[in-house]
Amino acid sequence: MNIYEIILDVCETKSISRTAERLTYTPSAISQAIRGYEEELGIRLFNRSKKGMEVRSEAAEIIASLQSICMEERRIREAAAELTSLEKGDLRIGSIQSISYSWLPNILSRFSEEYPNLQFTLQIENFQELYHMLQADELDCIFTSEFAAPNTAFLPLYKDELSVVMPTDHRLSGQMSVAVEELSGEPFLLSADGLAYETGLIFKENGIEPDIRYRLNDDFTVCNMVEKGYGIAVLSKLLLSRIPFDVCIRPFKAHYYRMLGIACPAREKRSQALTQFIDNVVQWKKENDQQA
């Protein structure tokens, strides 16, 4: 029986019997608890009258202190509950293919060592699907590009350059870099995110309509088909850094980039587990900047 909460409840209800009902005690138990505390303090807290239990004016400061104590106790319990939640539960993470391939195995391995009882659900999708799942509260956070995550709390992590991918015997393979205009008329393989995001913006800004021959929802399949001569593609440096395909990769002469990072709900809406995961990702990225 928390005497502080009992006293504050009586302040609210002005009734011992009503407080007893709300806190599932007997009225006599409530009365005895209040009397015992008043005797301990050496002061009466309430006037008992036909109007009910009214706080005495000289006890107002004590009541205010009890309110502060109860508020802090609630905060302690909430903090403890959040910390406990790190020991169990499910963290739902979404990611584009390049990050899931290059970063997440190491990130998740490190985080799992610290919190071995947490379970992870990892969803690999394109920009649009990840954004919709985050908005629908089907994912806790997503690794995506800033351009593809409007109206979210976005934490930037990596400036990722976009490059042209072509067969090794392509006519442009002998150049150190490629102008966007040189892609006009080339058979083009469209990757998972289509033309709605940074790749499409490059073509739009330069007034080029790509000759799309294939639309594919897997970036590695795109690379495989480029290797076999089906056309060219525009993909990111992070994805291309470890691909097992024999293709030619060239930057654009104008150098185009996308900002990759974590999109998630506002800080006040995040669970303790998600907050800790994001902090770990940031720390991992600082320690591995040269490997990205």
matplotlib code that plots the C-alpha trace (Angstrom):
import matplotlib.pyplot as plt

x = [0.0, 1.6, 0.5, 1.5, -0.8, -3.6, -3.4, -3.3, -6.3, -8.3, -7.4, -8.9, -12.0, -12.6, -13.9, -12.3, -14.9, -14.4, -10.6, -11.0, -13.2, -10.7, -7.6, -9.4, -8.9, -11.4, -12.5, -11.1, -7.7, -7.6, -8.6, -6.0, -3.3, -4.1, -4.2, -0.9, 0.8, -0.7, 0.6, 4.0, 4.1, 2.5, 0.0, -3.5, -3.8, -7.5, -10.6, -13.3, -16.8, -20.1, -18.4, -15.9, -12.2, -10.7, -7.0, -6.1, -4.5, -1.4, -0.9, -1.0, 2.8, 3.1, 0.5, 2.6, 5.7, 3.8, 2.8, 6.4, 7.5, 4.8, 5.7, 9.3, 8.5, 6.4, 9.3, 11.6, 9.2, 8.7, 12.5, 12.9, 10.2, 11.9, 15.3, 13.6, 12.1, 15.7, 15.9, 13.1, 10.8, 11.0, 12.7, 11.2, 13.8, 13.4, 16.2, 17.2, 19.3, 22.7, 22.6, 21.2, 24.1, 26.9, 26.1, 23.4, 25.1, 27.8, 25.4, 22.9, 25.7, 27.1, 23.8, 22.7, 25.8, 24.7, 21.0, 20.9, 17.2, 15.9, 14.5, 14.8, 12.5, 14.3, 12.4, 14.3, 12.2, 12.3, 12.1, 8.3, 7.4, 9.7, 8.1, 4.6, 5.4, 7.0, 3.9, 1.6, 3.6, 4.6, 8.3, 10.1, 12.7, 14.0, 17.4, 16.6, 17.5, 16.5, 14.7, 12.5, 11.5, 9.6, 7.8, 10.0, 12.7, 15.7, 19.3, 21.9, 24.7, 26.3, 26.7, 26.3, 27.5, 25.4, 27.4, 26.8, 27.1, 27.8, 29.2, 33.0, 33.1, 30.7, 31.6, 31.8, 33.9, 37.2, 36.2, 37.1, 33.6, 30.4, 28.2, 24.5, 23.8, 25.9, 23.3, 20.6, 19.4, 21.2, 19.2, 18.5, 17.8, 15.6, 16.4, 14.0, 13.1, 12.3, 12.4, 10.6, 13.7, 17.3, 18.0, 14.8, 15.8, 19.1, 17.4, 14.7, 17.1, 19.0, 15.9, 16.7, 14.1, 15.8, 15.2, 13.9, 14.2, 13.7, 12.2, 13.6, 13.0, 16.4, 19.6, 21.9, 19.8, 20.3, 24.1, 23.9, 22.0, 24.3, 27.2, 25.5, 25.0, 21.3, 22.0, 23.3, 22.0, 22.5, 23.3, 24.9, 28.5, 27.6, 25.8, 28.5, 31.5, 31.2, 29.3, 30.5, 29.9, 32.3, 31.0, 32.4, 31.6, 32.1, 31.0, 29.1, 31.2, 28.8, 28.9, 25.5, 24.8, 22.0, 22.0, 21.4, 20.4, 17.7, 14.1, 12.0, 9.3, 9.9, 12.2, 9.3, 7.5, 10.5, 10.8, 13.9, 15.1, 14.8, 16.6, 19.4, 19.6, 19.9, 22.6, 24.5, 24.2, 25.6, 28.5, 29.2, 29.2, 31.7, 34.0, 33.7, 33.6, 36.4, 34.7, 31.3]
y = [0.0, 3.3, 5.9, 8.8, 7.6, 6.9, 10.5, 12.0, 9.9, 11.1, 14.7, 14.0, 12.1, 13.8, 10.5, 7.6, 5.1, 6.2, 5.9, 2.5, 1.4, 2.8, 1.3, -2.0, -1.6, -1.4, 2.0, 1.1, 0.3, 3.7, 5.5, 3.6, 4.4, 8.1, 8.3, 6.4, 8.8, 11.9, 10.6, 10.0, 13.6, 15.1, 17.0, 16.5, 16.6, 16.6, 18.2, 15.6, 17.1, 16.5, 18.0, 15.1, 15.0, 18.5, 19.3, 21.6, 24.9, 24.3, 20.8, 22.2, 22.2, 18.6, 17.5, 19.3, 17.4, 14.1, 14.9, 15.5, 12.3, 10.2, 11.8, 10.9, 7.4, 6.9, 8.2, 5.7, 2.8, 3.9, 4.1, 0.7, -0.7, 0.7, -0.7, -4.1, -4.0, -4.1, -7.6, -8.9, -8.0, -7.6, -4.8, -4.4, -3.0, -2.2, -1.6, -1.1, -3.8, -2.0, -1.3, -4.8, -6.3, -4.0, -2.8, -4.7, -8.1, -6.3, -3.9, -6.6, -8.9, -6.2, -5.2, -8.8, -9.4, -6.6, -7.5, -11.3, -11.7, -9.1, -10.5, -8.8, -8.8, -7.5, -6.5, -5.8, -3.6, -0.7, 2.9, 3.3, 0.1, 0.8, 4.3, 2.9, 0.3, 2.8, 5.1, 2.2, 1.3, -2.0, -1.2, 0.6, 2.2, 2.0, 2.4, 4.5, 7.7, 11.2, 11.9, 8.8, 9.6, 12.8, 13.8, 11.5, 12.0, 11.3, 10.7, 11.0, 8.5, 8.3, 10.3, 7.6, 8.4, 7.1, 5.5, 4.1, 0.3, -1.1, -4.2, -4.3, -4.1, -1.1, 1.8, 4.1, 1.8, 3.4, 6.7, 7.7, 9.3, 9.5, 12.5, 12.0, 13.0, 10.0, 7.7, 8.9, 6.1, 3.4, 0.3, 0.9, -1.5, 0.1, -1.0, -1.6, 2.1, 3.1, 6.7, 8.2, 9.0, 10.2, 8.2, 9.6, 13.1, 12.9, 12.1, 14.7, 17.5, 16.8, 16.4, 12.7, 10.0, 6.7, 3.8, 1.3, -2.3, -4.1, -3.2, -5.3, -5.4, -6.7, -4.7, -7.8, -9.2, -5.8, -6.2, -9.8, -8.7, -5.8, -8.3, -10.3, -7.3, -6.5, -2.8, -0.3, 0.9, 3.5, 2.2, 3.3, 3.1, 1.3, -1.5, -1.7, -1.8, -5.6, -7.0, -10.4, -9.4, -8.5, -5.1, -1.7, 1.1, 4.7, 7.9, 10.7, 13.7, 15.9, 13.6, 12.8, 11.6, 10.4, 10.7, 7.4, 7.1, 6.0, 7.2, 6.7, 8.2, 11.4, 10.8, 11.0, 8.1, 5.7, 2.7, 2.4, -0.5, 1.5, 4.5, 2.2, 0.6, 3.9, 5.0, 1.8, 2.3, 5.8, 4.6, 1.7, 4.1, 6.4, 3.5, 2.2, 5.3, 4.1, 0.8, 2.2]
z = [0.0, -1.2, 1.4, -0.9, -3.7, -1.2, 0.2, -3.3, -4.4, -1.4, -2.3, -5.7, -4.7, -1.3, -0.2, 1.7, 0.4, -3.2, -2.9, -1.3, -4.3, -6.8, -5.1, -4.1, -0.4, 2.4, 3.8, 7.2, 5.7, 3.9, 7.1, 9.2, 6.7, 6.7, 10.5, 10.8, 8.4, 10.1, 13.5, 11.9, 10.7, 13.8, 11.6, 10.3, 6.5, 6.1, 7.6, 7.8, 7.2, 5.5, 2.3, 2.4, 2.9, 2.4, 2.6, 5.4, 4.3, 6.4, 4.7, 1.1, 0.9, 2.1, -0.5, -3.2, -2.1, -2.2, -5.8, -6.8, -5.1, -6.9, -10.2, -9.8, -8.7, -11.9, -14.0, -12.3, -13.0, -16.6, -17.1, -15.6, -17.8, -20.9, -19.9, -19.2, -22.7, -24.2, -22.8, -24.9, -27.8, -31.5, -33.5, -37.0, -39.4, -43.1, -45.5, -49.1, -50.6, -50.6, -46.9, -46.0, -47.9, -46.8, -43.3, -41.5, -40.9, -38.9, -37.2, -36.1, -35.0, -32.7, -31.3, -30.7, -28.6, -26.3, -26.3, -27.1, -26.2, -28.7, -31.9, -35.3, -38.3, -41.4, -44.4, -47.7, -50.0, -52.4, -51.3, -51.8, -50.0, -47.1, -46.7, -46.7, -44.2, -41.8, -42.2, -41.4, -38.3, -39.8, -39.3, -36.4, -38.7, -42.2, -43.9, -46.9, -48.7, -47.5, -50.7, -50.2, -46.6, -46.4, -43.2, -41.0, -38.5, -40.8, -39.5, -42.3, -42.3, -45.7, -48.9, -51.6, -55.1, -58.1, -60.9, -64.4, -64.7, -68.1, -69.8, -69.8, -73.6, -73.8, -76.0, -72.9, -70.8, -71.9, -70.4, -66.8, -66.3, -68.2, -69.1, -68.6, -72.2, -73.4, -71.9, -74.3, -76.6, -74.6, -73.6, -69.9, -67.0, -64.4, -60.8, -57.9, -57.2, -60.8, -61.8, -58.8, -56.8, -57.4, -60.6, -62.2, -61.1, -62.9, -66.2, -65.6, -64.8, -68.0, -70.2, -71.1, -71.6, -70.9, -73.2, -70.6, -71.8, -68.5, -65.1, -62.2, -58.5, -57.5, -57.9, -58.1, -60.9, -62.7, -62.3, -63.6, -66.7, -67.3, -67.2, -69.9, -72.1, -71.8, -71.2, -68.8, -65.3, -62.7, -59.2, -56.0, -55.0, -51.7, -53.6, -56.2, -53.8, -53.2, -56.2, -57.6, -61.2, -64.0, -65.0, -65.7, -63.2, -64.0, -62.1, -63.8, -64.8, -62.8, -59.8, -58.4, -54.8, -52.5, -48.7, -47.0, -43.4, -40.9, -41.1, -38.0, -35.8, -33.8, -30.8, -28.3, -30.1, -30.2, -27.9, -25.8, -27.9, -31.1, -29.5, -28.4, -31.8, -33.6, -31.2, -31.9, -35.6, -35.3, -33.3, -35.7, -38.6, -36.9, -36.3, -39.9, -42.0, -44.2, -44.9, -46.1]

ax = plt.figure().add_subplot(projection="3d")
ax.plot(x, y, z, "-o")
ax.set_aspect("equal")
plt.show()
